[in-house]
Amino acid sequence: MDLLYMRSFLEVARCQSFTKAAENLGYVQSSVTAQIQKLENEYGVVLFERYGRTMKLTSAGEQLRETFQHIVKMYDDSKRLIARQAKGNLEIGTIESLMAFYLPPLFHRFLQSFPEINLQVHPALESNILQSIRSGEIDLGILLHRPFIDDDIESIIIRREPLVLVANPGHPLCASDQVSVAELDGQFLIVTEQGCSYRAAFERLLGQNGVTYHIHHEFGSLEAIKQCVSYGLGIALVPEISVVRELIEQRLVALPFSHPDIIFYTQVIHHKKKWLNPAIRHLIELLSETNSDLASSSLLTS
């Protein structure tokens, strides 16, 4: 049965007038009359009785009004629920540095708008996130990467994410006005685990320039990397967001080093065939609001 007929019936019952109901619904009166007649034919009953200029529901009409109100309410509620996508799971893959130093306040804001969404965040390397997006295991990826083009994956660049080469304040390179790639020859590096995109880009840059280096320690934890650097065990290339406090407190120093081959961006990725429901679109909007560099990036030039 068409919900349109139910709505027309309920409006006629409320107004006690075919003419007034038709005006409110934006129909001609004959259309509303025809819809009520079809309902009466389908149920085999009379729904309205006329007494001069007045109209009232029959006993059958009274019973159907309660049923139709319930059906229409359930339908409207279901539309609001689906339109808002207020419940369900949202699976996100991201890297440790973004989860630890960037995403928590954004996720907090998201859950204020969608409190019944079960937000599941999976820490992983960029390569694993890309594979999980391709296979449909996760809904979104939030990663740190150079801009890329992929046949299956849509990438939305959120902002440039500065990378800094940090050292202990007493490191000899701190005295340089500008650290070149060649000056990194023979340095001890504290690095993230294999598969990290910016580690790979840094090592590739050193190799292409014939620079020798030594991996002193390799960690999956940025906190461990920072501790090793602060004790003078080596230097490390890390996202600036992960060392803002240490730079302010001068427990670490950002070396005056930069190179176009290690410019990276925070990006949201999803499968091109993924349906972006309202919850996903809202999260992307929140992320896009941060599409400018962190204010702390002034540390690089101050």
Buried (B, 14 or more C-beta within 10 A) or exposed (E): EEEEBBBBBBBBBEBBBBEBBBBBBEBEBEBBBBBBEBBBEEBEBEBBEEEEEEBEBBEBBEBBBEEBEEBBEEEEEEEEEEEBBBEEEBBBBBBBBBBBBBBEEBBEEBBEBBEEBEBEBBBBBBBBBBBBBEEEEBBBBBBBBEEEEEEEBBBBEBBBBBBBBBBBEEBEBBEEEEBEBEBBEEBBBBBBEEBBBBBBBBBEBBEEBEBEBEEBBBBBEBEBBBBBBBEEBBBBBBBBBBBBEBBEEEBBBBBBBBBEEBBBBBBBBBBEEBEBBBBBEBBBEBBEEBEEBBEBBEBBEE
